[in-house]
Amino acid sequence: MIKIIGTALALALTTSAQATEFDWGKLKREHIELQLPLLTVQGSKGILACAYIDVETCNKTNEACAIVSGVKTHEDMLQRPIIRVSKAASELGIKQGMTGEQALEILR
């Protein structure tokens, strides 16, 4: 009986973890190794990027970009707050303070 309950609990925990996992889908992830990694995630409408990317350049080229800081992995980017947005990203509804995950749902 204990073995059955343990197996059911393990299955429930595994299913729960999979249900909350972010769906990267067709998002294109780039990781460039520097002293700190340069990270981007590209959707069909724009990019989520680390602070290496300059919002003013994105404004000049009319690109939608949202910036997060203090990240070392793409997964970190999901939880961090947006600290800067380009004009085009703002027009899509992305705002400072949103999480990277919320921004990616818009940029998808």
Phi, psi and omega per residue, in radians:
M1 nan -0.758 -3.138
I2 -1.116 -0.701 3.130
K3 -1.084 -0.704 3.129
I4 -1.133 -0.778 3.129
I5 -1.119 -0.751 3.114
G6 -1.071 -0.740 3.109
T7 -1.128 -0.752 3.126
A8 -1.117 -0.708 3.123
L9 -1.139 -0.768 3.110
A10 -1.064 -0.733 3.118
L11 -1.128 -0.735 3.128
A12 -1.123 -0.735 3.127
L13 -1.153 -0.714 3.111
T14 -1.112 -0.804 3.128
T15 -1.093 -0.728 3.131
S16 -1.096 -0.761 3.141
A17 -1.115 -0.690 -3.138
Q18 -1.208 -0.599 -3.103
A19 -1.179 -0.510 -3.115
T20 -1.651 -0.044 -3.138
E21 -1.202 2.395 -3.118
F22 -1.218 2.376 3.116
D23 -1.561 1.783 -3.127
W24 -1.265 -0.411 3.064
G25 0.794 -2.200 -3.094
K26 -1.597 0.157 3.103
L27 -1.170 2.329 -3.113
K28 -1.681 2.085 -3.133
R29 -1.796 2.353 3.074
E30 -2.157 2.433 3.117
H31 -2.349 1.956 3.106
I32 -1.921 2.125 -3.074
E33 -1.353 2.009 3.019
L34 -2.265 -2.907 3.072
Q35 -0.957 -0.762 2.899
L36 -2.056 2.515 -3.060
P37 -1.189 2.482 2.990
L38 -1.602 2.029 -3.044
L39 -2.087 2.372 3.006
T40 -2.420 2.652 2.989
V41 -2.288 2.099 -3.071
Q42 -1.867 2.210 3.022
G43 -1.888 -3.054 -3.114
S44 -1.249 -0.346 -3.087
K45 -1.885 -0.117 -3.130
G46 2.780 -2.869 -3.054
I47 -2.230 2.634 2.889
L48 -1.834 2.278 -3.058
A49 -2.489 2.852 3.032
C50 -1.389 3.085 -3.010
A51 -1.248 -0.024 3.006
Y52 -1.127 -0.494 -3.072
I53 -1.460 2.381 -3.092
D54 -1.657 2.092 3.140
V55 -1.090 -0.630 -3.126
E56 -1.089 -0.626 3.065
T57 -1.134 -0.739 3.099
C58 -1.103 -0.622 3.074
N59 -1.120 -0.696 3.137
K60 -1.128 -0.592 -3.094
T61 -1.724 0.063 3.133
N62 1.019 0.717 3.100
E63 -1.725 2.510 3.041
A64 -1.471 2.105 3.056
C65 -2.502 2.525 3.078
A66 -2.172 2.408 -3.025
I67 -2.017 2.353 2.993
V68 -2.085 2.800 -3.104
S69 -2.318 2.759 3.092
G70 1.295 0.622 -3.096
V71 -2.058 2.597 3.092
K72 -2.158 -0.204 3.127
T73 -2.439 2.871 3.074
H74 -1.123 -0.610 3.117
E75 -1.124 -0.650 3.066
D76 -1.019 -0.646 -3.075
M77 -1.074 -0.518 -3.105
L78 -1.122 -0.644 -3.024
Q79 -1.592 -0.389 -3.047
R80 -1.303 2.606 3.104
P81 -1.356 2.585 3.050
I82 -1.223 2.253 -3.131
I83 -1.835 -0.386 3.095
R84 -2.603 2.615 3.077
V85 -2.398 2.567 3.040
S86 -1.355 2.905 3.113
K87 -1.039 -0.743 -3.125
A88 -1.131 -0.652 3.101
A89 -1.188 -0.684 3.100
S90 -1.068 -0.706 3.116
E91 -1.133 -0.451 3.085
L92 -1.389 -0.220 3.135
G93 1.883 0.104 3.114
I94 -1.425 2.351 -3.085
K95 -2.270 2.663 3.009
Q96 -1.000 2.481 3.136
G97 1.668 -0.404 3.034
M98 -1.086 2.771 3.024
T99 -1.412 2.822 3.056
G100 -1.028 -0.642 3.116
E101 -1.094 -0.753 3.114
Q102 -1.098 -0.721 3.114
A103 -1.120 -0.729 3.139
L104 -1.120 -0.589 3.093
E105 -1.069 -0.585 3.110
I106 -1.375 -0.704 -3.070
L107 -1.356 -0.225 -3.082
R108 -0.843 nan nan
